[in-house]
Structures are given as C-alpha cells and as structure tokens.
C-alpha cells in the first residue's frame, strides 16, 4: 500500500461526470511484416507477460473511511485483462480521421474506479495492414514523463517477439482499521513537514520581491484570462484529432529562426488559435493564457506519480504577422520560465498535500458545473520529447505515437505534441460543443507551420513522413 501524493490526489478529486481525468496514448502498429498471428488475444498475452514490470497497471484505488486522508494504492491486485484490454474496429476506409473518431469515443467515457485505472483498446480495420493500441490511463497514476517511461517498458526495443513471464505477487485488500491508522500516522508526518513547505514558499516570495524582472503582467493577473469560445461549461463527449510533421522540418525551422522547438510549438498554437478566434469569436485582440505542464522529475526509471506543475504562458494571438508572433512567443515563454523559477516550480505540488479530500471534491464539482470562462487559463499546450528509437509490440513495428492529456473545467481544448523518432505528432482533444470538427485545430497548426516557413524564406512544401498515416 502507498498513499497518493497531493498532486496525484488533486487529479483524482478534479474528475467529475463531464471532466474526465484520463490521459491517452495511441500507438499505430504495422503488421505487414509480422509472420505470426497478432490479434486481440495475442495482444492480451503480450501485456500479461509484462504486467510484472508495469507496476501502475496493478494499482487499485482504495478510499479512506470518512475521507480522512488522500486515498491509497493497493500495489499488487488481481488484474482482469478481459476488462482492461478490449477490441474495437474503425469504420472504413480506416484512415487517420476514422482512427481519430474512434479515439474520441474511447476518451468520452470515464475509467471504472473499481478496477485499476487503465484500459487498452486493440483497434483493427486500419488501412495498409495496421492496427492501433489506444491506452487510457488515469492522470492520478502517471504524468507525461512517467507514462512515457511506462510505454517504453511495454514496447520491445529489439526485433522479434519478447519473452517475459506471467507471474507477479498479489497483496490482500487492507482492512478499515489499517487504513484509518496509517492515515492518522501520515497526517502527523505531514504536520512535521509544514515548516519546510513554509520555508520553500517564503524563499520563492523573497526571490520574486528581489528580482529586477518581477513577474510578467500576465502572471500578476492569472485570474483574468480573456473570455473565448474555448471557455465554457464543457460536456462529457470528447473529440480527437491528429497531424504529423517531419521532425527534420521542425528542427530546421527552429534553427533558422533561432528559437527552441518548444517556442515553435507554442507559436504554431498561437497562430492556429488566432485563425480560430477570428472564425468563431470574430476577434483576437488579447493574448490567451496557456497552461504548459513542466516536469521537475525526469528520472527514466519513474513510471508512476505526478511531478509537474503548470507554467502560464501568454500566447500572442493578437499579433498578426507570423514572424512577429514567433518573437513574441519566444519572449513570453522566456518570461514565464523566469517567473516559474522565481516562485518555485514545486510550490503548488507541495501545498496540494494539505488539500482536504471532501471539500476538494465539492469545489471541483462546482467548477465543472458553472457555465463560464476558466478563471485561470484558456487552454493547455504540452510538448513532450518521446522515444528516439522505434519500438515494437509483440514483434510488430510501432510506426506512430500520439499522446494527449485531459480537459480541465471550462476549458475545451488541450493540444499535446509528442516527438517520435523522425516525427512531431500533434494531438488535439476537445469536447463535443467547442468545435464543429477538431481537425480545424490540427489543420490550422499545419497551415501555420507552412506560413511561418514561407515568411522565413524556407520552402513551403513539407517533407512527407512515409511511416505516418496520410493526412
């Protein structure tokens, strides 16, 4: 048994009927050169052979009586793979759009808390002899870094099927008295940590006070993001869209412009959102506040837990010219990083340990029901460096990987970008009422990339990524 850390628990408490807190990983797998059968049952056998090293897949949530403390994980429970691994078939012709629609349907239902908080879908019917595996895992289990490491454990890194074993030890369920007793002891430990949390907070405030740069104007008023069509009471339906850019094109563009890939991703988001704001709202006259997840634990061995915080970046959607927008985005990201470091990257994570469960659940429930703008951010934009070498599942080559995080209350858009070998893969998650079609976002981002390259004097024609699904 182990206690959920504060940030893990917050991600659990913030889940409501219309705000699902699972993340998604989509792996497209090429079966064309696989000589042995590889269907749903074969995939179940692959996962069964690796459960012993996929620890979070064996965690079962255990609530504490009277909500006296954060819940615990029962670390080694029985796993019913018939429940967790399910089959699905996409509609013909089995292209990118059909897979995206299937992923949207998968994302639209919450995870059942009676079971370990993950599901996998073995999706058949894709064109060109491919299948997809869609992993749905609760954010309380793992952040982007941890889930990426977990995915690496589940993929072969050498040709041919990998042979593992199917045995792992299971633990008995805990008794109520044990849960209450350990909760009381943990509360005493947390009380003992309060002085260090106060000192961390004081040091951050002192750095802000002494800094010549201070906080950016956008971060001194974090509760006033502009109202937009993105920000409203979201519904329970999820829609999903993807696009792929050649990583070589992205790297060449960022080098030419003298910005980081993360700056370029934020600028693509800003340019796409400007077009969408003009289309839906009729104006784009104020920067949007994007929450950009930033990890503070990049350990390659970490496969569970959440060690990140949200850095607020002002996206200059009010800037018309692409190159001016690039420069403004770079400056905004730099200012946000400095502000983030000044106040202390672990500040919210450390204080979240002391959030009481019952009031927190009521607060997040209320926030999810109000019909108005998000008071902290307009949207989430995330950029994660994924695997640099191709993985295999059951001997079959993984050709693409997409990833996206959840929506938050009153914020109907999440843009997540993952690199995979030679690809930069864009994933968009929205609800059923924000966009007519979520591919409007991915198309706008690709169009913005072409526009930026043209303005910078680079060829407008993009490199075709042969391993990826066609647009």
N, C-alpha and C positions, 0 to 999 in steps of 0.2 A: 504494500500500500504506500502511496505517496500523495501528498497534498498538491492540489493545483496552486501554482503561483498566482499572485494577484492579477497579472495581466491575462493569464490563461482564464481565470475565473471571470474577469470582465467580459471577455469574448463569449463566454458561456451565458452570462446574465443578459447580454445585449441581444440575444436571439429572441425573436417574437414571431407570431404567425406570418407576418409579412416581411420580416428581416431575418433571412437565413444566414447563418454564420459559418457555412462551409466554404472551403476553397476547392478549386477544380484543377486537375492536371489531365491533359489529353495527350496521349501518345499514339501517333499513327504508325502502324507496323506493316511492313512489306512482306507478304508471304510468298512472293513469286519464286524465290529460290529455296524454299523450305520443302524438303522431300518427305518429311514425316507429317502425320496429321496434326493440325493445330486448330482446334475448335474450343468451344466454351469449356468443356470438361478438361481438355488438355491445359487450358489456362488455369483452371482451378487447381490442377495438380502442381503447376509451377509455383503458384502462390503458397499452396500447402507445404511445399518443400522449403519455403523460405520464411515461414511465419516465425521460426525460432530467432531470426535476426531482424524481423520487422516489429520491434517491440511495441510501438504505439498501436499496432493492429490488434494487440492482445489486451489493451487497456479498456476496462469497463468503468463507466462513471458511477460513483457511489455518493449519494446525497447524505448530508449530515442531519441527524434528527433536529427538528426545530430551526433548521438553517443556522445553526450555532457557529458555523465556520464555512470557509470555502469547501467545496466537495473534494473527494479524493479519487484517485485512480486505483482500482484493483488491477495490479500489473499483469497478472497471468490468468486470464479467464479462458473458458472454452469458446471457440470461435466456430460458428456455423457458416461455412463457406457457401452453402446454398443460399443463405440470406444475403451475405455480403457481396457475392460475385454473381451478377445477373447478365442475361443475354438481351440483346437489342438488335434490331435491324433497321437501317436507314431506308428512306424512300429512294426509288430510282431517280436519277442515274447514279446516285452515290458519290456526289462531288462534295466540294468544300461547303457549299450552302446547306446541303442535306445533313452533313455531319454537324454543322453549327446548330441547326434546328434541333437535332437530337440532343445535343449537349444542353441547349436551353431547357428542354423538357426535363432532363436529369437534374438540372440546377433548381428547378421550380419546387421541389419537394424537400422538406427538412429531413435530417437524419433521425432515426428512431433511437432515443436515449436508453432504451432497454438493452441495446446491443453496443459493442464497441463502435465508436463514432466514425465509421468509414464505410464506403461502398465502392465497388468497381463494376463497371459495365463493359462487357465484351461486345463491341459494336461491329456487326457484319453488314455486308452489302455495299461496301465502298468500291469504287472503280479501281481498275488496274491491280486486282488481286491483293487489296489491302484490307486490314481491319483496324479498329481503333480501340484503345483501352482508356476509358474515362474514369479517373479516380476522384472520388468525392470524400474529402476528409474535413472534419470539424476544425475550425481555426484554433479552438482551445487546445487541440493536440499538438499543433505544429505551426510555426511561422514559415515564411518563404524559404529561408535557409535550411531549416530542419526538414521541411517536406522535400526540398531538392536533394538533400543527403539521403532521405528515406527512399526516394525514387531511384537513386544510384544503387542502393542496396538491392533493389528489386530487379535491376536490369543486369544482364550478362555483359561483361566487358571483354569477353573473348568469343570467337566464333564457336558455333555448336551449342547444343543444349547444356545447361549447367546442372550438375547433380548435387543436390543438397540432402537434408534429411527432414523427416516429418515430425520429429518428437520435440516437445518442449514441456516443461513442468507447469502444471496449473495450481493455483492457490485457492483455498476455500474462501467463500464470502465472509466478510467481517461481521461481528455482532454489533448491536446498537451501543452497548456499554463501551466497547473498544473505540467506536467512532467518537463518542462524546468525550471519553477520557483523553484520547490523542488530540482532539480539538482544543480542549482546555490547556493541555501542555503547550500546544503550538501558539495559542494566544499569549501565554506567558513569554514565550520566546520572542514573539513579535513586539511585545511591550518593551523587551530589553533592547530591541533594535531601533526604537524611536529616536534616541539621541543621535545615532549615526545618520538617520534619514533627515533629521532636523539640520544637522551639520552640512549634509550634502545640499540641502535646499538653501541654507544661508550662504554657502560658498558660491552657488550659482547666482543668487541675487546680488552678492557683492561684486562678482565679475561683471554683471550687467551694469551695475552702478558705476564701476570704474572704467568701463570700456569707452573709448572715444567714438566707436562706431554706433553704439547703442543697438536697440532692436529696430528692425525695419518698420516703416509706417504700417505695413500690412499686418505685422505681428503685434503691434501695440493696440490693435483693434480686432482681435481674432474673432469676435462675436458679431461681426458685421459683414459677412460675405454678401455680394450683391444677389438679389433675387433673380433667378433664371428659370427657364423651362425645365432644367435638370432637377430643380429643388422643389419637392412636393411630397405628399404622402405617397410612398411607393406601394405598389401592390405585390402580391405573392408570386406572380408569374416572373420568370426570368427569360431573357432573350440573350443570345450569344452570337458573336461574330469574330472572325479571324482574318488575318492577312499576313503575308510573308514578304520580307525584304531580304535581299542578299546582304549578309554582314559585311562583305567586302565593299559594297557601295556605301554603307553606313559609315564604316571606318574611314574610307577615302573622303567622304563629305565632311566628317567631323575634323579630320586633319586639315583639310583645305580651309575650313572656317576657323580653326584654332579653338574649338570647343570640345568638351567631353561628349561621349556617346549619351550620357545621361542628360546633358544640356540639350542635345539634339532631340532626344525622345520627348523632353518637356516642350521644346519648341514645336515639334510636329503636333503634339497635343494642343498647344495654344493656337496654332494656325487652323487646325481642323475645327476646334471649338469656336473660333471666330466665325467661320463659314456657317456653322450650325446655329450659332446665336443669331446671326443675321437672317437665317432662314426661318427659325422658329419664333424668335422674340422681336425681330426687326431692328435690333441694335446690339452693339458690342462696345460699350463705352466705359467699361470698368474692368480692371483685372479680376480674374477668378482666383479663388484660393483653392489650391490643390494640396491635399494631404499626401505626402510622399513618404512611404514607410522606409525607415532607416534602421538596419540591424546594428546591434552592438555586441553580437557574439557570432563570429563567422567560423566557429570550430567545425572542421569537416566530419567530425565524429558525432556531432549533435543531431539527433533525429526526432526530438520532441521539444515542446515548450516554446514560449514566445519571448524573444529578447529583441524587441524592436520598439520604435516609437514613431509617431507621425511628425514629419517636418513640414511646416506650412510654407508653400512656395507660391508667390503671386505670378500667375500666368498672364502675360501681356496680350490678352485678346483684343485690347483696344488699339494695338499698334498695327497699322495696315500693311506696311512693307515687310516682306519675308526676312530680309537680312537685318533690318532694324529689330524685328521680333526676335531673331536669334540673339542679337546682342543684349536686348532687354531681358530675355530669358536667362542668359548666362549670368548677368548681373544679379537678377532676382534669386537665382539658385545659390550663388556665392554668398549673398547677404543672408539667406535662410540658413545656410550651413553655419555661418559665423554665429548667428543668433542661437541656433540649435546647440552649438558647443558652449556658448556663454552660459545659458541657463542650465545646461547639464542634460545629456541625452537620456539618462535613466530616471529623471525626476518623476515623470508620470508613472513609470513602471514601479518605482519604489513605493510611492504613495498608494498605488492600487492595492497593495497588500492589505490595507486597512479599510477597504470598502466593504460595508456590511451586506451580506447576500440579499436579504429580503427587500430592504429599501432600494438596492441597486436594480433588482428585477422590476420593481414598480416604476422606477424612474425611466428605465429603458422602454418599458411597455408604454408609458405615457408619450415618450418622444416618438415612438413608432406610429402612434395613432394621430398625432396632431397634423393638420394639413397646412403646412407652411414650409418656409425655407429652412435648410440646415443652418444652425446658428454658429457653426464652427468652420465648415468647409463647403465647397461646391461639389467637389468630386475627389476621387482617389486616382493617383497616377503612380504606377510602380514600374521599376526597371530592375530586372534581376539577371545576373550572369549565370547561365545554365551550363550543362555539360559541354566540354570541349571535344569529346570523342563520342562516336556513335555507340549507343547501347543496343543490347539485344534482349529479347524476351523469348524464352524457350527456343533459342537459336535463330529467331526471326529478327530482322533488322528494324530498329526504330528510326523512321525517316524524319519525323517531326515531333516536337513537343510544344504544347501551348499550356499556359497557366493563367489563372485569374483568381483574384480574391473576392470577398463578398461586397455587397452593397451595404451602406450604413443608412440609418434612419434619415428620411427626407433628402437623400442624395441618390439620384437614379442613374449614376454612371461610374463604372470602375474600368480604367484602362491599365492593363498589365502587359509588359513587354518582357519576353524571355529570349535570351540567345541560346542557340543550339548548333554547335559545330560551325556551319557556314551560313546560318540563318539568323535573322532577327524576327521573331514571331510576335505579332500583335494580337492580343485578345481583348475583347470588349464584352462586359456584362452590363445589362440594363434590366429594367423591369418591363412589364407589358404595356405601360402607358406613356413612357417618356419619348420613344422614337417610333416612327412608322416602321422602320427597319433598322436594326443595329448596324447593318453593313454600311449605313450612311457614315458612321464614325470611322470605320476602317478604310472605306473608300476616300474619305476626306483626308485621312492621315497619309495614305499613299499619294494622293494628289498633292498634298502639301510638300511631301518629300521631293516630288518631281519639280515643283515650283521653286523650292529652295535651291536645288541643284542648278536649275536654269538661271536663277538670279545670281548664283555664284560662278557662273561660267562653266559649269560641268555638264556633261552630256545628259539630256533629259531621259534618254532611253535607259531603262533599268535592266540590270542583269537578271536573267531568268534563273530561278532556283529549281534545277531539274528534279531534285528529290522531294520538293514540296507539291502539295495539291495545287492545281491550276486555280487562278482567281475566279 
